[in-house]
């Protein structure tokens, strides 16, 4: 007589399911960091690690201290919500020592946001590079901090 009334393929499926669930439970206990969930759904020790990293961004106020005219130009343009450091890179070293110059504007910085891509919002101005300027540079026609204005 058969000891089990369950078909063998179903028994194998149940055993496999229990093994998968058991493996998941063990892995979750072993692999989850101890501080996970202390301050929400992330690792609590990440706050300490992030705070210990050196700061590299200066912020808009630091740029405005010396470049207030440029800040006013940008404030009246479509780029008013974009930080200086989004295009010029981290500026903490420049704000502490003005002799260290930030990144100069070039086409790649403009195209990072304005080259035509399907995933971008339709409201964002996009260009097909070779149709828009075959061979010229963005800053040859557009004012760098007011790109809606032409030179």
Secondary structure, DSSP 8 states (H G I E B T S, - for coil): --S-SS-HHHHHHHHHHHHHHHHHHHHHHHHS-TTBTTTSSSBTHHHHHHHHS------HHHHHHH-HHHHHHHHTSGGGGS-HHHHH---HHHHH-TTS------HHHHHHHHB--TTS-TTS--B-HHHH-SS--HHHHEETTEEEEE-
